[in-house]
Amino acid sequence: MMALGFSNAKIGSAVRAAARQWNDLLTGLVEQIEKTHGLPHPFEAMDVSALVTMAFIGGESHILLGIEDNAIPVRRALRRFGALIRQFEQTQTKGD
């Protein structure tokens, strides 16, 4: 979808809307984590959510281009990062 969005305005608009929703979701999660645990200086919640988004988009690009092997374990790294996000979500749910 993203690749098509580069050359198709309608698809690009849909991709941007989905990316904003994903970013809003992540930013909200990071803001919750920030209230409980803080964030390392100088990061703000929007910075962290942008970095997470870029990690996943970059990882997906590597997978689609076939740039993944033992030296670049993209899927494993993304799964582990996803597990970390779930762990924080569960911690937040238990604390509510």
N, CA, C and O atoms as CSV, one atom per row, in Angstrom:
chain,resi,resn,atom,element,x,y,z
A,1,MET,N,N,0.827,-1.180,0.000
A,1,MET,CA,C,0.000,0.000,0.000
A,1,MET,C,C,0.877,1.251,0.000
A,1,MET,O,O,0.632,2.196,-0.750
A,2,MET,N,N,1.888,1.241,0.842
A,2,MET,CA,C,2.730,2.427,0.921
A,2,MET,C,C,3.419,2.701,-0.414
A,2,MET,O,O,3.455,3.842,-0.874
A,3,ALA,N,N,3.960,1.667,-1.029
A,3,ALA,CA,C,4.641,1.847,-2.307
A,3,ALA,C,C,3.672,2.376,-3.363
A,3,ALA,O,O,4.036,3.253,-4.148
A,4,LEU,N,N,2.451,1.857,-3.393
A,4,LEU,CA,C,1.456,2.365,-4.330
A,4,LEU,C,C,1.075,3.801,-4.006
A,4,LEU,O,O,0.779,4.588,-4.905
A,5,GLY,N,N,1.083,4.141,-2.731
A,5,GLY,CA,C,0.735,5.488,-2.310
A,5,GLY,C,C,1.703,6.551,-2.795
A,5,GLY,O,O,1.357,7.732,-2.845
A,6,PHE,N,N,2.904,6.148,-3.150
A,6,PHE,CA,C,3.864,7.118,-3.685
A,6,PHE,C,C,3.409,7.672,-5.030
A,6,PHE,O,O,3.707,8.819,-5.363
A,7,SER,N,N,2.697,6.873,-5.797
A,7,SER,CA,C,2.304,7.295,-7.146
A,7,SER,C,C,0.799,7.432,-7.335
A,7,SER,O,O,0.344,7.860,-8.396
A,8,ASN,N,N,0.022,7.072,-6.316
A,8,ASN,CA,C,-1.438,7.160,-6.421
A,8,ASN,C,C,-1.942,8.001,-5.248
A,8,ASN,O,O,-1.859,7.583,-4.093
A,9,ALA,N,N,-2.465,9.184,-5.554
A,9,ALA,CA,C,-2.866,10.131,-4.510
A,9,ALA,C,C,-3.952,9.570,-3.595
A,9,ALA,O,O,-3.919,9.808,-2.388
A,10,LYS,N,N,-4.907,8.835,-4.144
A,10,LYS,CA,C,-5.993,8.300,-3.339
A,10,LYS,C,C,-5.477,7.251,-2.347
A,10,LYS,O,O,-5.848,7.263,-1.173
A,11,ILE,N,N,-4.632,6.359,-2.822
A,11,ILE,CA,C,-4.052,5.350,-1.944
A,11,ILE,C,C,-3.116,6.016,-0.941
A,11,ILE,O,O,-3.091,5.638,0.230
A,12,GLY,N,N,-2.351,7.000,-1.390
A,12,GLY,CA,C,-1.458,7.733,-0.496
A,12,GLY,C,C,-2.224,8.380,0.651
A,12,GLY,O,O,-1.763,8.378,1.793
A,13,SER,N,N,-3.384,8.930,0.347
A,13,SER,CA,C,-4.222,9.543,1.379
A,13,SER,C,C,-4.678,8.514,2.402
A,13,SER,O,O,-4.664,8.778,3.605
A,14,ALA,N,N,-5.083,7.339,1.927
A,14,ALA,CA,C,-5.520,6.267,2.829
A,14,ALA,C,C,-4.365,5.778,3.695
A,14,ALA,O,O,-4.546,5.508,4.883
A,15,VAL,N,N,-3.184,5.663,3.107
A,15,VAL,CA,C,-2.006,5.214,3.858
A,15,VAL,C,C,-1.643,6.244,4.923
A,15,VAL,O,O,-1.322,5.878,6.054
A,16,ARG,N,N,-1.690,7.531,4.573
A,16,ARG,CA,C,-1.391,8.570,5.559
A,16,ARG,C,C,-2.382,8.537,6.719
A,16,ARG,O,O,-1.992,8.691,7.876
A,17,ALA,N,N,-3.656,8.339,6.411
A,17,ALA,CA,C,-4.681,8.273,7.471
A,17,ALA,C,C,-4.415,7.092,8.399
A,17,ALA,O,O,-4.502,7.230,9.619
A,18,ALA,N,N,-4.092,5.936,7.830
A,18,ALA,CA,C,-3.796,4.760,8.653
A,18,ALA,C,C,-2.539,4.986,9.487
A,18,ALA,O,O,-2.488,4.594,10.653
A,19,ALA,N,N,-1.527,5.613,8.896
A,19,ALA,CA,C,-0.285,5.886,9.626
A,19,ALA,C,C,-0.537,6.835,10.792
A,19,ALA,O,O,0.041,6.669,11.866
A,20,ARG,N,N,-1.391,7.820,10.586
A,20,ARG,CA,C,-1.720,8.756,11.676
A,20,ARG,C,C,-2.458,8.038,12.805
A,20,ARG,O,O,-2.211,8.310,13.980
A,21,GLN,N,N,-3.360,7.125,12.455
A,21,GLN,CA,C,-4.082,6.370,13.488
A,21,GLN,C,C,-3.109,5.512,14.294
A,21,GLN,O,O,-3.183,5.467,15.522
A,22,TRP,N,N,-2.209,4.839,13.608
A,22,TRP,CA,C,-1.201,4.019,14.273
A,22,TRP,C,C,-0.344,4.900,15.181
A,22,TRP,O,O,-0.076,4.538,16.327
A,23,ASN,N,N,0.085,6.059,14.670
A,23,ASN,CA,C,0.914,6.966,15.449
A,23,ASN,C,C,0.158,7.483,16.674
A,23,ASN,O,O,0.733,7.571,17.758
A,24,ASP,N,N,-1.112,7.823,16.516
A,24,ASP,CA,C,-1.919,8.291,17.647
A,24,ASP,C,C,-2.038,7.211,18.721
A,24,ASP,O,O,-1.935,7.495,19.914
A,25,LEU,N,N,-2.256,5.972,18.287
A,25,LEU,CA,C,-2.342,4.844,19.226
A,25,LEU,C,C,-1.037,4.685,19.997
A,25,LEU,O,O,-1.046,4.563,21.222
A,26,LEU,N,N,0.079,4.685,19.284
A,26,LEU,CA,C,1.375,4.527,19.939
A,26,LEU,C,C,1.697,5.701,20.853
A,26,LEU,O,O,2.201,5.507,21.960
A,27,THR,N,N,1.411,6.905,20.403
A,27,THR,CA,C,1.692,8.079,21.225
A,27,THR,C,C,0.903,8.017,22.527
A,27,THR,O,O,1.440,8.341,23.586
A,28,GLY,N,N,-0.361,7.608,22.466
A,28,GLY,CA,C,-1.169,7.463,23.670
A,28,GLY,C,C,-0.587,6.433,24.621
A,28,GLY,O,O,-0.557,6.644,25.833
A,29,LEU,N,N,-0.126,5.322,24.073
A,29,LEU,CA,C,0.492,4.281,24.902
A,29,LEU,C,C,1.760,4.805,25.562
A,29,LEU,O,O,1.976,4.594,26.755
A,30,VAL,N,N,2.591,5.481,24.793
A,30,VAL,CA,C,3.842,6.002,25.340
A,30,VAL,C,C,3.565,7.081,26.392
A,30,VAL,O,O,4.287,7.180,27.384
A,31,GLU,N,N,2.531,7.878,26.178
A,31,GLU,CA,C,2.168,8.886,27.183
A,31,GLU,C,C,1.766,8.224,28.498
A,31,GLU,O,O,2.094,8.731,29.571
A,32,GLN,N,N,1.062,7.100,28.424
A,32,GLN,CA,C,0.704,6.357,29.633
A,32,GLN,C,C,1.957,5.822,30.325
A,32,GLN,O,O,2.086,5.911,31.546
A,33,ILE,N,N,2.863,5.277,29.548
A,33,ILE,CA,C,4.110,4.758,30.100
A,33,ILE,C,C,4.913,5.893,30.724
A,33,ILE,O,O,5.515,5.726,31.784
A,34,GLU,N,N,4.917,7.040,30.065
A,34,GLU,CA,C,5.664,8.200,30.568
A,34,GLU,C,C,5.158,8.632,31.949
A,34,GLU,O,O,5.951,8.985,32.822
A,35,LYS,N,N,3.822,8.602,32.142
A,35,LYS,CA,C,3.255,8.997,33.437
A,35,LYS,C,C,3.738,8.087,34.566
A,35,LYS,O,O,3.985,8.545,35.681
A,36,THR,N,N,3.869,6.811,34.267
A,36,THR,CA,C,4.249,5.830,35.284
A,36,THR,C,C,5.758,5.687,35.431
A,36,THR,O,O,6.278,5.634,36.545
A,37,HIS,N,N,6.460,5.625,34.300
A,37,HIS,CA,C,7.878,5.286,34.328
A,37,HIS,C,C,8.797,6.414,33.875
A,37,HIS,O,O,10.007,6.358,34.091
A,38,GLY,N,N,8.224,7.438,33.248
A,38,GLY,CA,C,9.056,8.491,32.676
A,38,GLY,C,C,9.677,8.043,31.364
A,38,GLY,O,O,9.552,6.885,30.965
A,39,LEU,N,N,10.341,8.966,30.705
A,39,LEU,CA,C,11.052,8.679,29.461
A,39,LEU,C,C,12.469,9.213,29.592
A,39,LEU,O,O,12.704,10.189,30.305
A,40,PRO,N,N,13.409,8.581,28.911
A,40,PRO,CA,C,14.779,9.099,28.967
A,40,PRO,C,C,14.880,10.472,28.301
A,40,PRO,O,O,14.263,10.713,27.264
A,41,HIS,N,N,15.654,11.357,28.898
A,41,HIS,CA,C,15.880,12.689,28.332
A,41,HIS,C,C,16.616,12.541,27.024
A,41,HIS,O,O,17.528,11.715,26.970
A,42,PRO,N,N,16.318,13.238,26.001
A,42,PRO,CA,C,15.372,14.332,25.825
A,42,PRO,C,C,14.074,13.903,25.138
A,42,PRO,O,O,13.381,14.746,24.567
A,43,PHE,N,N,13.730,12.619,25.179
A,43,PHE,CA,C,12.609,12.111,24.401
A,43,PHE,C,C,11.251,12.534,24.954
A,43,PHE,O,O,11.038,12.617,26.164
A,44,GLU,N,N,10.336,12.798,24.006
A,44,GLU,CA,C,8.927,13.007,24.308
A,44,GLU,C,C,8.162,11.831,23.711
A,44,GLU,O,O,8.700,11.088,22.889
A,45,ALA,N,N,6.923,11.666,24.119
A,45,ALA,CA,C,6.112,10.537,23.643
A,45,ALA,C,C,6.051,10.488,22.115
A,45,ALA,O,O,6.135,9.409,21.528
A,46,MET,N,N,5.904,11.643,21.470
A,46,MET,CA,C,5.831,11.658,20.000
A,46,MET,C,C,7.126,11.171,19.361
A,46,MET,O,O,7.099,10.535,18.307
A,47,ASP,N,N,8.264,11.467,19.997
A,47,ASP,CA,C,9.550,10.985,19.466
A,47,ASP,C,C,9.618,9.470,19.506
A,47,ASP,O,O,10.020,8.826,18.537
A,48,VAL,N,N,9.220,8.907,20.642
A,48,VAL,CA,C,9.275,7.451,20.823
A,48,VAL,C,C,8.332,6.760,19.838
A,48,VAL,O,O,8.704,5.766,19.214
A,49,SER,N,N,7.104,7.290,19.696
A,49,SER,CA,C,6.162,6.662,18.767
A,49,SER,C,C,6.663,6.771,17.329
A,49,SER,O,O,6.462,5.852,16.535
A,50,ALA,N,N,7.315,7.885,16.983
A,50,ALA,CA,C,7.879,8.016,15.626
A,50,ALA,C,C,8.976,6.993,15.394
A,50,ALA,O,O,9.051,6.397,14.319
A,51,LEU,N,N,9.830,6.781,16.393
A,51,LEU,CA,C,10.911,5.798,16.253
A,51,LEU,C,C,10.371,4.375,16.146
A,51,LEU,O,O,10.877,3.573,15.362
A,52,VAL,N,N,9.344,4.064,16.936
A,52,VAL,CA,C,8.730,2.736,16.853
A,52,VAL,C,C,8.132,2.529,15.462
A,52,VAL,O,O,8.328,1.482,14.844
A,53,THR,N,N,7.410,3.523,14.983
A,53,THR,CA,C,6.806,3.432,13.650
A,53,THR,C,C,7.868,3.206,12.590
A,53,THR,O,O,7.713,2.348,11.721
A,54,MET,N,N,8.947,3.973,12.660
A,54,MET,CA,C,10.015,3.823,11.666
A,54,MET,C,C,10.670,2.450,11.747
A,54,MET,O,O,11.052,1.879,10.726
A,55,ALA,N,N,10.799,1.920,12.965
A,55,ALA,CA,C,11.388,0.581,13.109
A,55,ALA,C,C,10.528,-0.458,12.404
A,55,ALA,O,O,11.046,-1.317,11.691
A,56,PHE,N,N,9.212,-0.381,12.603
A,56,PHE,CA,C,8.331,-1.368,11.984
A,56,PHE,C,C,8.258,-1.189,10.473
A,56,PHE,O,O,8.285,-2.174,9.735
A,57,ILE,N,N,8.164,0.044,10.004
A,57,ILE,CA,C,8.114,0.278,8.553
A,57,ILE,C,C,9.423,-0.151,7.906
A,57,ILE,O,O,9.422,-0.786,6.852
A,58,GLY,N,N,10.535,0.195,8.535
A,58,GLY,CA,C,11.831,-0.230,8.006
A,58,GLY,C,C,11.974,-1.740,8.003
A,58,GLY,O,O,12.501,-2.325,7.057
A,59,GLY,N,N,11.497,-2.370,9.080
A,59,GLY,CA,C,11.549,-3.829,9.163
A,59,GLY,C,C,10.721,-4.481,8.067
A,59,GLY,O,O,11.152,-5.439,7.425
A,60,GLU,N,N,9.520,-3.942,7.867
A,60,GLU,CA,C,8.665,-4.485,6.805
A,60,GLU,C,C,9.330,-4.324,5.444
A,60,GLU,O,O,9.263,-5.226,4.610
A,61,SER,N,N,9.969,-3.182,5.216
A,61,SER,CA,C,10.668,-2.961,3.948
A,61,SER,C,C,11.800,-3.966,3.769
A,61,SER,O,O,11.980,-4.507,2.678
A,62,HIS,N,N,12.564,-4.218,4.830
A,62,HIS,CA,C,13.640,-5.204,4.749
A,62,HIS,C,C,13.093,-6.583,4.401
A,62,HIS,O,O,13.652,-7.290,3.562
A,63,ILE,N,N,11.998,-6.957,5.052
A,63,ILE,CA,C,11.394,-8.267,4.784
A,63,ILE,C,C,10.942,-8.356,3.331
A,63,ILE,O,O,11.232,-9.338,2.648
A,64,LEU,N,N,10.231,-7.327,2.853
A,64,LEU,CA,C,9.720,-7.347,1.477
A,64,LEU,C,C,10.843,-7.350,0.444
A,64,LEU,O,O,10.682,-7.902,-0.645
A,65,LEU,N,N,11.977,-6.738,0.777
A,65,LEU,CA,C,13.118,-6.715,-0.140
A,65,LEU,C,C,14.018,-7.939,0.002
A,65,LEU,O,O,14.981,-8.092,-0.749
A,66,GLY,N,N,13.708,-8.810,0.961
A,66,GLY,CA,C,14.512,-10.007,1.170
A,66,GLY,C,C,15.810,-9.730,1.913
A,66,GLY,O,O,16.760,-10.507,1.816
A,67,ILE,N,N,15.856,-8.616,2.661
A,67,ILE,CA,C,17.058,-8.276,3.428
A,67,ILE,C,C,16.850,-8.775,4.853
A,67,ILE,O,O,16.591,-7.994,5.769
A,68,GLU,N,N,16.965,-10.054,5.020
A,68,GLU,CA,C,16.834,-10.645,6.352
A,68,GLU,C,C,17.590,-11.960,6.360
A,68,GLU,O,O,17.405,-12.805,5.484
A,69,ASP,N,N,18.432,-12.120,7.347
A,69,ASP,CA,C,19.155,-13.366,7.544
A,69,ASP,C,C,19.606,-13.417,8.993
A,69,ASP,O,O,19.122,-12.638,9.814
A,70,ASN,N,N,20.514,-14.310,9.324
A,70,ASN,CA,C,20.970,-14.436,10.708
A,70,ASN,C,C,21.636,-13.157,11.211
A,70,ASN,O,O,21.563,-12.850,12.401
A,71,ALA,N,N,22.285,-12.412,10.320
A,71,ALA,CA,C,22.962,-11.184,10.723
A,71,ALA,C,C,21.984,-10.020,10.889
A,71,ALA,O,O,22.269,-9.064,11.610
A,72,ILE,N,N,20.836,-10.103,10.223
A,72,ILE,CA,C,19.812,-9.063,10.322
A,72,ILE,C,C,18.479,-9.761,10.619
A,72,ILE,O,O,17.673,-9.969,9.712
A,73,PRO,N,N,18.248,-10.122,11.879
A,73,PRO,CA,C,17.050,-10.883,12.250
A,73,PRO,C,C,15.818,-9.980,12.413
A,73,PRO,O,O,15.361,-9.736,13.530
A,74,VAL,N,N,15.298,-9.496,11.303
A,74,VAL,CA,C,14.226,-8.500,11.324
A,74,VAL,C,C,12.979,-9.021,12.033
A,74,VAL,O,O,12.486,-8.386,12.966
A,75,ARG,N,N,12.470,-10.158,11.606
A,75,ARG,CA,C,11.234,-10.687,12.201
A,75,ARG,C,C,11.391,-10.921,13.702
A,75,ARG,O,O,10.523,-10.552,14.492
A,76,ARG,N,N,12.497,-11.533,14.081
A,76,ARG,CA,C,12.732,-11.804,15.496
A,76,ARG,C,C,12.778,-10.499,16.294
A,76,ARG,O,O,12.175,-10.404,17.363
A,77,ALA,N,N,13.480,-9.509,15.785
A,77,ALA,CA,C,13.593,-8.229,16.483
A,77,ALA,C,C,12.230,-7.551,16.595
A,77,ALA,O,O,11.897,-7.010,17.649
A,78,LEU,N,N,11.433,-7.574,15.514
A,78,LEU,CA,C,10.099,-6.958,15.566
A,78,LEU,C,C,9.186,-7.708,16.533
A,78,LEU,O,O,8.419,-7.089,17.270
A,79,ARG,N,N,9.268,-9.044,16.532
A,79,ARG,CA,C,8.465,-9.820,17.486
A,79,ARG,C,C,8.834,-9.465,18.920
A,79,ARG,O,O,7.958,-9.294,19.768
A,80,ARG,N,N,10.120,-9.355,19.189
A,80,ARG,CA,C,10.564,-9.018,20.540
A,80,ARG,C,C,10.117,-7.617,20.934
A,80,ARG,O,O,9.736,-7.381,22.081
A,81,PHE,N,N,10.163,-6.694,19.989
A,81,PHE,CA,C,9.702,-5.340,20.281
A,81,PHE,C,C,8.196,-5.331,20.522
A,81,PHE,O,O,7.710,-4.630,21.410
A,82,GLY,N,N,7.464,-6.105,19.733
A,82,GLY,CA,C,6.017,-6.247,19.947
A,82,GLY,C,C,5.716,-6.823,21.316
A,82,GLY,O,O,4.768,-6.396,21.976
A,83,ALA,N,N,6.515,-7.792,21.752
A,83,ALA,CA,C,6.331,-8.376,23.085
A,83,ALA,C,C,6.578,-7.333,24.165
A,83,ALA,O,O,5.883,-7.318,25.181
A,84,LEU,N,N,7.555,-6.465,23.959
A,84,LEU,CA,C,7.829,-5.392,24.914
A,84,LEU,C,C,6.643,-4.427,25.000
A,84,LEU,O,O,6.263,-4.007,26.093
A,85,ILE,N,N,6.064,-4.077,23.860
A,85,ILE,CA,C,4.887,-3.208,23.845
A,85,ILE,C,C,3.738,-3.875,24.595
A,85,ILE,O,O,3.069,-3.229,25.401
A,86,ARG,N,N,3.502,-5.177,24.335
A,86,ARG,CA,C,2.433,-5.898,25.045
A,86,ARG,C,C,2.683,-5.926,26.550
A,86,ARG,O,O,1.751,-5.788,27.342
A,87,GLN,N,N,3.940,-6.104,26.940
A,87,GLN,CA,C,4.283,-6.121,28.362
A,87,GLN,C,C,3.909,-4.782,29.006
A,87,GLN,O,O,3.326,-4.766,30.090
A,88,PHE,N,N,4.228,-3.684,28.367
A,88,PHE,CA,C,3.868,-2.370,28.899
A,88,PHE,C,C,2.358,-2.185,28.921
A,88,PHE,O,O,1.808,-1.613,29.862
A,89,GLU,N,N,1.683,-2.678,27.863
A,89,GLU,CA,C,0.209,-2.573,27.847
A,89,GLU,C,C,-0.400,-3.326,29.025
A,89,GLU,O,O,-1.305,-2.819,29.688
A,90,GLN,N,N,0.092,-4.531,29.285
A,90,GLN,CA,C,-0.418,-5.335,30.396
A,90,GLN,C,C,-0.138,-4.672,31.738
A,90,GLN,O,O,-0.980,-4.693,32.635
A,91,THR,N,N,1.038,-4.088,31.871
A,91,THR,CA,C,1.384,-3.375,33.099
A,91,THR,C,C,0.425,-2.212,33.309
A,91,THR,O,O,-0.028,-1.972,34.428
A,92,GLN,N,N,0.115,-1.492,32.237
A,92,GLN,CA,C,-0.799,-0.359,32.340
A,92,GLN,C,C,-2.210,-0.820,32.673
A,92,GLN,O,O,-2.898,-0.176,33.466
A,93,THR,N,N,-2.650,-1.927,32.078
A,93,THR,CA,C,-3.992,-2.449,32.328
A,93,THR,C,C,-4.144,-2.881,33.785
A,93,THR,O,O,-5.171,-2.616,34.409
A,94,LYS,N,N,-3.134,-3.539,34.320
A,94,LYS,CA,C,-3.166,-3.991,35.710
A,94,LYS,C,C,-3.145,-2.818,36.679
A,94,LYS,O,O,-3.697,-2.899,37.776
A,95,GLY,N,N,-2.499,-1.716,36.265
A,95,GLY,CA,C,-2.395,-0.550,37.135
A,95,GLY,C,C,-3.644,0.303,37.130
A,95,GLY,O,O,-3.792,1.166,37.995
A,96,ASP,N,N,-4.561,0.094,36.176
A,96,ASP,CA,C,-5.786,0.921,36.087
A,96,ASP,C,C,-6.810,0.507,37.092
A,96,ASP,O,O,-7.890,1.095,37.151
